[in-house]
Amino acid sequence: MNLFQVILTDPLLNLLIFFYKILFENFGLAIIALTLFLKTILFPLSLPSLKMLKKQNELAEEIAEIKSVYGKDKTLFAKKQMELYQKHGINPASGCLPQILQFAVLIALYNVFLAFLNYLKTDITQINPLLYFDFLKFEAGAKINTAFLYLDLAKPDPYYIMPVLAGIAQFLMSKFMTPPKPVSKLEGQVVAKTSGESDDMMYNMQKQMLYMGPIMTVIIGINFPSGLVFYWFLQTVFQVIPQWILNKRK
């Protein structure tokens, strides 16, 4: 038994079984509950990156001013931009940990769903040794309800609807989190988009992810169990809510 399984896969498996067997007896609802639970406990780790994004949006005008002066020198512009971020307590790397954790959780859930697929094809009681408590364990011949809406959550979406929805949600989330296009004020007049916009290192990376992330989500989601893609869709949607609330606060 490896450390990843002990720390993530087994606990997620037990949580999913708890929500399914004790509360809902419906895997769709169990996945929704699991997503909300994970978002709640991971929120303190995500808060710094959410605050960073808000500050970054608020500094768009100052970044444009720096670009208007140093935009022709990419190295100097990047240095001045980083100095501005440091002055306001912005750490571009602060969002890495939540993203890594979410990716790790996604891999663990993939392993959970693969285990279910294997045990559903053979004997569901083989999963019992991985469950912590007797009340979570399955009896011989137990039937697992993987039906939710039009989906069989243990199988890929035959109509590709859920992968496309997950891709759209990913695109909207990336669009939502992309900083506004810098606009500078010179001599009291608002100047349109600065010419060196593509030189903004953070904006450039986020612009690439705006399209690559959703495309990869759809391609990967087509072959994944729809339950995993449903989780992927939910966690993306739920990620928008705290960012929207934070942006509304003065």
Number of C-alpha atoms within 10 A of each C-alpha: 5 7 8 12 15 12 11 18 23 19 17 20 22 18 19 21 22 20 20 22 18 12 12 14 16 16 23 22 15 21 22 16 18 21 20 15 13 14 17 12 10 14 15 11 17 22 17 16 22 21 17 20 22 20 17 21 18 14 18 16 17 17 25 26 18 17 27 18 10 18 20 13 13 15 12 14 22 19 13 16 21 16 13 16 18 12 9 13 11 20 14 15 9 17 18 12 13 18 14 11 14 17 12 15 16 18 16 21 21 18 19 21 21 16 15 19 16 13 14 17 8 10 15 21 15 16 16 14 10 14 18 13 11 9 10 17 20 19 11 10 9 11 10 15 14 15 14 14 7 9 20 18 24 20 16 20 22 13 11 15 15 23 29 20 19 25 26 18 21 27 21 17 19 21 16 14 18 20 20 15 17 23 20 22 14 10 7 7 8 10 13 12 12 17 13 17 17 13 17 18 14 15 17 14 12 17 16 11 17 20 15 14 15 23 19 13 22 22 14 12 24 19 15 20 20 25 26 26 28 23 19 23 22 18 21 21 15 14 15 16 11 14 20 14 9 14 16 9 7 4
